[in-house]
Amino acid sequence: MKLRTLLLLFLAAFVSGCGLFGGGGRGESSRTTGWEYNAEETGNIPYVSGYEQEPGPGLVFIQGGTFTMGRVEEDVMYRWDNHPRRVTVASFYMDETEVSNQDYREYVHWLNRVYPGDRQKINSALPDTTLWRSELAYNEPYVTNYFRHPAYTDYPVVGVTWEQANAYCEWRTDRVNEQILVSRGVLQHDNAQNGENVFTTNTYLTGLYDGTAGEKPQENPDGTTRRVKWEDGLMLPTYRLPTEAEWEYAAYGLIGNTDGELLTDRKMYPWNGAYLREDSRKEKGRLKANFVRGRGDMMGMAGALNDNADISAPVFSYDPNDYGLYCMSGNVNEWVADVYRPLSFVDVEEFQPFRGNVVTEYRRGADGGFVRDQYGRLVQDTIADYRNFRDGNANSQMVESGNWNSEEGRTTKDMYIQYDGTGNFSSLISDEVRVYKGGSWKDRPYWLVPGTRRYLEQAKAQDDLGFRCAMTRVGSPQGF
């Protein structure tokens, strides 16, 4: 009886066009005026109901919630920069795996095709493979092979800076949204695009991209055609680096440790328990992640390799956590979006904690039109910088004398005393230093705990540091 009632309700909803399946067509009326939506006689008032976001390629859904962020074991580094605090993270999407060499090669391939003569543009995106080089180790083969050889196609990309990771996210956003419009028949693939006439999500939405029209342009109810608008909900939000809170929340995968609203077991790692080896009968003794087991032991004894990886391992190695995410501990460290501050746990909000907000707006020319750079991207100007919010106070100084607040033009470098080349102390903290997390193939187990954190200048890279992308979820946390 209950099933029959549900079927009748769905049938009625479908027939009446209530928008349960992303509708919002003719026949629906405004509760404000009674005027019909999307009807020519009432001025084509736009309305789309029942929108449900589709995950972008490579992403899995991370249902948000509350968790205790921060240290879960002894602070062996004595940094006191990660005290536990209760926060809430909104639902979002995250890459199933770390970005692989193949994923990143697609980016480089696209740059070579679209900007064939611009070596500066292309070289700025290349990973720094020389980071594999060591004065007292024979790592030269990795310098030549790790990024380009097919043997490492499915290995995580490393040697990329935080800035390069962000550029990749921006490029990926544009290619995914371009493909959505192509698959809908709105556009055709334009392999000849170059210079300023390159598809970006923003230039298309602002009417600046002149691409090749497809066979099914977006239609108005009166039969006329138009460009797709953001309000249509066809294109996806931007790919981006996850915040530190998002990354840590996703790594723990606590969705598998709840009974109603009760958290039955906290976690030290992305898996249950405090052990690093499998305890199941079939896989007993196998390590659950790629890390350094002991001094000089990168992979174990011949015939019984403990993690089967001398350096990093393919991105689908080991078991995923309860969200379906691979290698959230070990393999390679991963960049996150946050600017590093020792006291962020005191300053940030309880909902969606993040330090690093820089608010921008698109620059307009004298004629009021948007300004583009030589690569067709809209130029952005900073209108607000919150990276130092609640951090620029006298108590944040690392020196006892003087009042940092009383002098004009002081910056983060002045507050934290950067190294000046003459032997003076440096904190290495600035607005260009970012957090990274997760532990790697060359780290001890302490760094595999998602609550631990380290930092590095955003223009630097390491041979064990990669990244994965995230995407904001719009609408309800899990759908209605």
C-alpha positions in Angstrom: 0.0 0.0 0.0 2.8 2.4 0.9 4.7 1.6 -2.3 1.5 2.2 -4.4 0.9 5.6 -2.7 4.5 6.6 -3.4 4.2 5.6 -7.1 0.9 7.6 -7.4 2.6 10.7 -5.8 5.5 10.5 -8.3 3.2 10.0 -11.2 1.1 13.0 -10.1 4.2 15.1 -9.7 5.5 14.1 -13.2 2.1 14.8 -14.9 1.6 18.2 -13.2 5.2 19.2 -14.0 6.1 20.1 -10.4 9.8 20.1 -11.2 10.8 17.1 -9.2 13.2 16.0 -12.0 14.8 19.4 -12.6 11.7 20.9 -14.3 10.3 24.4 -13.9 8.6 24.6 -17.3 5.3 26.0 -18.4 2.3 25.4 -16.2 4.0 26.4 -12.9 3.0 29.7 -11.4 4.6 32.2 -9.1 3.4 32.0 -5.5 4.2 35.8 -5.3 2.1 37.0 -8.2 0.3 34.0 -9.7 2.0 34.7 -13.0 3.1 31.7 -15.1 6.8 30.9 -15.2 8.7 30.5 -18.4 5.8 31.7 -20.5 6.0 34.3 -23.3 2.8 36.0 -22.4 4.1 36.8 -18.8 7.5 37.9 -19.9 9.4 34.6 -19.6 10.0 34.8 -15.9 12.8 32.2 -15.4 12.3 29.4 -12.9 14.1 26.1 -12.5 13.1 23.7 -9.7 14.4 20.4 -8.4 18.0 21.1 -9.2 20.4 18.4 -8.0 24.1 18.8 -8.6 26.0 16.2 -10.5 29.5 15.4 -9.3 32.2 16.5 -11.7 34.6 13.9 -13.3 36.8 12.2 -10.8 34.8 13.5 -7.7 33.0 11.7 -5.0 30.4 13.1 -2.7 31.5 14.0 0.9 28.5 14.4 3.1 29.3 17.2 5.6 28.8 17.3 9.4 30.6 18.1 12.6 33.8 16.6 13.9 36.7 17.3 16.2 39.5 18.9 14.1 43.1 18.9 15.3 45.5 16.8 17.2 44.5 13.3 18.3 47.9 12.2 19.7 50.9 13.7 21.4 52.3 16.8 19.8 55.8 15.3 19.3 57.0 18.4 17.4 55.8 20.7 20.2 54.4 23.3 17.9 51.2 23.8 19.8 49.5 24.9 16.6 46.7 22.3 16.3 44.6 22.1 19.4 41.4 20.1 19.0 38.2 22.1 18.4 34.7 21.2 17.3 33.8 22.5 13.8 31.2 21.8 11.1 32.1 21.2 7.4 29.5 21.7 4.7 28.9 18.9 2.2 31.3 19.0 -0.8 32.9 16.9 -3.5 36.5 15.6 -3.5 38.8 13.8 -5.9 38.7 10.0 -5.4 42.5 9.9 -5.7 45.5 12.2 -5.8 46.0 14.0 -9.2 48.0 11.5 -11.2 50.8 12.1 -13.7 48.3 11.3 -16.5 45.9 13.9 -15.2 48.5 16.5 -15.1 50.0 15.5 -18.5 46.6 16.3 -20.0 47.0 19.8 -18.7 50.5 20.2 -20.1 49.3 18.6 -23.4 46.5 21.2 -23.7 48.9 24.1 -23.0 51.3 22.8 -25.8 48.4 22.6 -28.2 46.8 26.0 -27.5 50.0 28.0 -26.8 52.6 26.1 -29.0 55.1 29.0 -29.1 54.8 30.3 -25.6 57.5 28.3 -23.8 57.2 30.6 -20.7 53.5 29.6 -20.3 54.2 25.9 -20.8 57.3 25.8 -18.6 55.5 27.6 -15.8 53.2 24.6 -15.5 55.8 21.8 -15.6 56.6 19.9 -12.4 60.1 20.4 -11.1 61.5 16.9 -11.7 65.0 18.0 -10.5 63.7 17.8 -6.9 64.3 14.0 -7.2 68.0 14.8 -7.5 70.1 14.1 -4.3 73.8 14.7 -3.7 74.2 11.3 -2.0 71.6 9.1 -3.7 71.2 7.7 -7.2 67.8 9.2 -8.0 68.7 10.5 -11.5 66.4 8.0 -13.2 63.4 9.6 -11.5 64.4 13.0 -12.7 64.1 11.7 -16.3 61.3 9.2 -16.0 58.9 9.9 -13.1 56.6 12.5 -14.8 56.9 11.4 -18.5 57.5 7.6 -18.7 54.3 5.4 -19.1 55.5 3.3 -16.2 54.5 6.1 -13.9 51.3 7.2 -15.6 49.0 6.3 -12.7 51.4 7.6 -10.0 50.6 10.9 -8.2 52.1 14.0 -9.7 54.7 15.6 -7.4 57.1 18.5 -7.7 54.2 21.0 -8.2 53.9 24.2 -6.2 50.7 25.4 -4.5 50.4 28.0 -7.3 50.7 25.4 -10.0 48.1 23.2 -8.3 45.7 26.2 -8.3 46.3 26.9 -12.0 45.5 23.2 -12.7 42.2 23.5 -10.8 41.3 26.6 -12.8 42.1 24.8 -16.1 40.2 21.7 -15.1 37.1 23.8 -14.3 37.1 25.3 -17.7 37.7 22.0 -19.6 34.9 20.3 -17.6 32.4 23.1 -18.2 33.4 23.3 -21.9 32.7 19.6 -22.2 29.3 19.9 -20.6 28.3 22.5 -23.1 29.7 20.4 -26.0 27.8 17.3 -24.8 24.6 19.3 -24.5 25.1 20.5 -28.1 25.5 24.1 -27.1 29.1 24.3 -28.4 31.4 22.3 -30.6 34.9 21.4 -29.7 37.2 24.2 -31.1 40.7 22.8 -31.4 41.8 26.0 -33.0 41.2 28.2 -30.0 44.2 30.2 -29.0 45.3 33.6 -27.6 42.4 35.5 -26.1 39.8 33.4 -27.8 40.1 30.5 -25.3 37.1 29.0 -23.5 37.0 29.8 -19.8 33.9 29.5 -17.7 34.0 33.2 -16.8 34.6 34.5 -20.3 31.8 32.4 -21.7 29.3 33.6 -19.0 30.3 37.2 -19.6 29.8 36.9 -23.4 33.5 37.3 -24.3 34.2 33.8 -25.7 33.2 33.4 -29.3 33.2 29.6 -29.8 31.7 27.4 -32.5 27.9 27.0 -31.9 26.5 23.5 -31.6 23.3 22.1 -33.0 21.3 22.5 -29.8 21.7 26.1 -28.4 19.9 27.0 -25.3 16.3 28.0 -26.2 13.9 30.5 -24.7 10.2 29.5 -24.4 9.4 31.7 -27.4 11.9 29.7 -29.6 14.7 32.3 -29.7 18.2 31.1 -28.7 20.6 32.5 -26.1 23.8 31.7 -24.3 23.8 29.4 -21.3 23.6 31.4 -18.1 24.8 30.5 -14.6 21.2 30.5 -13.5 20.5 27.5 -15.8 22.5 25.3 -13.5 24.2 23.4 -16.4 27.8 24.3 -15.6 29.6 23.2 -12.4 31.2 25.2 -9.6 35.0 25.5 -9.7 37.5 22.8 -9.0 39.7 24.0 -6.2 42.1 22.9 -3.5 40.2 21.6 -0.4 40.4 23.7 2.8 42.4 22.2 5.6 39.1 21.4 7.5 37.6 19.8 4.4 40.7 17.7 3.8 40.9 16.5 7.4 37.2 15.8 7.6 37.2 13.7 4.4 40.4 11.9 5.4 38.9 10.5 8.6 35.7 9.2 6.9 33.7 9.2 10.1 30.5 8.5 8.2 31.3 4.8 8.8 31.6 5.3 12.6 28.3 6.7 13.5 25.1 5.3 15.0 22.5 8.0 14.4 24.1 11.1 15.7 26.4 9.2 18.0 30.1 8.9 17.0 30.9 5.3 18.1 34.6 5.4 17.5 37.1 8.2 16.9 40.0 7.6 14.5 43.7 8.1 14.5 44.0 7.2 10.8 41.5 7.0 7.9 40.9 3.4 9.0 39.7 2.1 12.3 42.1 1.2 15.1 45.6 2.4 15.9 47.4 -0.2 13.9 49.1 0.2 10.5 48.7 -3.4 9.3 45.7 -5.3 8.2 44.2 -7.7 10.8 41.8 -9.6 8.5 42.7 -13.2 7.9 43.1 -12.8 4.1 45.3 -9.7 4.2 46.8 -10.1 7.7 50.0 -8.2 8.1 49.7 -6.1 4.9 50.5 -2.4 5.5 47.5 -0.1 5.0 49.5 2.8 3.6 52.7 3.8 1.9 55.2 5.2 4.5 58.6 4.6 6.1 58.3 1.7 8.5 61.7 2.3 10.1 65.2 3.7 9.5 66.2 2.9 6.0 63.2 0.7 5.4 61.2 2.1 2.5 59.5 -1.0 1.3 60.5 -4.1 3.2 62.4 -7.3 2.4 62.6 -8.9 -1.0 59.9 -11.5 -1.3 57.8 -9.8 1.3 57.6 -6.1 0.4 55.6 -4.5 3.2 53.9 -1.8 1.2 55.1 -2.7 -2.3 56.3 0.8 -3.0 59.8 2.1 -2.9 58.7 5.7 -3.6 55.1 6.6 -4.3 52.5 4.0 -5.5 49.7 4.2 -8.1 46.9 6.4 -6.9 44.4 3.5 -6.6 46.7 1.6 -4.2 45.6 0.3 -0.8 42.0 0.4 0.5 39.9 3.5 0.4 38.4 5.0 3.5 34.6 5.1 4.2 34.1 8.0 1.7 35.8 6.0 -1.0 38.9 8.1 -1.0 42.3 6.5 -1.7 45.6 7.3 -0.1 44.5 10.0 2.4 47.4 8.8 4.5 50.8 8.1 3.0 51.8 7.9 -0.6 52.3 11.7 -1.1 51.5 14.7 1.0 48.8 17.0 -0.4 48.5 20.8 -0.6 45.4 22.4 1.0 44.1 25.9 0.4 44.8 27.5 3.9 47.5 30.0 4.7 49.5 28.7 7.7 49.1 30.3 11.1 50.0 28.7 14.4 46.8 30.1 16.0 44.3 29.5 13.3 42.5 27.0 15.6 41.7 30.0 17.9 40.7 32.5 15.1 38.7 30.6 12.5 34.9 30.2 12.5 33.1 27.1 13.8 31.4 26.6 10.4 33.6 26.1 7.4 36.8 27.1 9.1 39.4 28.6 6.7 42.2 31.1 6.7 43.1 32.5 3.3 40.2 34.5 2.0 41.1 37.1 -0.6 38.1 38.8 -2.2 38.4 39.9 -5.8 36.3 41.5 -8.5 36.7 41.6 -12.2 38.5 44.7 -13.6 36.6 46.8 -16.1 38.0 49.1 -18.7 37.1 52.7 -19.5 34.2 51.5 -21.7 32.8 49.5 -18.8 33.7 46.1 -20.4 35.7 43.3 -18.7 39.4 43.3 -19.1 41.2 40.2 -20.3 44.9 39.2 -20.2 46.9 37.8 -23.1 45.5 34.3 -22.4 41.8 35.4 -22.5 41.3 35.2 -18.7 39.4 37.9 -16.9 41.7 40.1 -14.9 40.9 40.3 -11.2 41.6 43.0 -8.6 41.8 42.4 -4.9 39.3 44.3 -2.9 39.7 42.6 0.5 42.5 40.4 2.0 41.6 38.5 5.1 44.7 36.3 5.4 45.8 38.4 8.4 42.4 38.9 9.9 42.6 38.8 13.7 46.2 38.0 13.4 47.7 41.5 13.2 47.8 42.3 16.8 50.5 43.1 19.3 50.2 39.7 21.0 51.0 38.0 17.7 54.5 39.6 17.6 57.5 37.4 18.0 59.5 40.2 19.7 58.7 41.8 23.0 59.7 45.4 22.2 57.7 47.9 20.2 54.1 48.0 19.2 53.5 46.3 15.8 50.1 47.9 15.4 51.3 51.4 15.9 53.4 51.7 12.8 52.0 52.2 9.3 52.6 49.8 6.4 53.5 46.8 8.6 53.0 43.4 7.0 53.0 39.8 8.0 56.7 39.7 7.4 57.3 42.5 9.9 55.1 40.8 12.5 56.7 37.4 12.3 60.3 38.6 11.5 61.5 36.9 8.4 65.1 35.9 7.8 67.1 38.9 6.6 70.3 37.1 5.5 72.4 38.3 8.3 71.6 35.6 10.8 68.5 37.0 12.3 65.7 34.6 13.3 63.0 33.7 10.8 59.6 32.1 11.6 59.0 31.2 7.9 55.5 32.4 8.3 54.1 34.8 5.7 51.0 35.3 3.5 52.6 33.0 0.9 53.0 30.0 3.2 50.4 27.2 2.8 49.5 24.1 4.8 50.0 20.6 3.5 48.8 17.3 5.1 48.7 13.5 4.8 52.2 12.1 5.1 54.1 10.5 2.3 56.3 7.6 1.2 59.2 9.2 2.9 57.5 10.0 6.2 57.1 8.2 9.5 53.7 7.2 10.8 53.2 10.3 12.9 52.6 12.4 9.7 50.0 9.9 8.5 47.5 11.1 11.1 45.1 13.5 9.3 45.2 15.9 12.3 48.9 16.7 11.8 49.9 19.7 9.7 53.0 21.1 8.1 53.6 24.1 5.9 55.7 25.3 2.9 56.1 28.4 0.8 53.5 28.3 -1.9 56.1 28.8 -4.7 58.1 25.8 -3.6 57.6 22.1 -4.3 58.8 18.7 -3.0 59.3 15.2 -4.5 56.7 13.8 -2.1 54.1 16.6 -2.3 51.1 16.5 -4.6 47.4 17.5 -4.4 43.8 16.6 -5.1 40.9 18.8 -6.1 37.6 19.6 -4.4 34.4 21.2 -5.5 31.7 23.1 -3.5 28.3 21.5 -3.3 25.4 23.9 -3.9 22.1 23.3 -2.4 21.2 21.0 0.5 23.8 18.9 2.3 22.3 15.6 1.0 19.3 16.5 -1.2 15.6 16.5 -0.3 
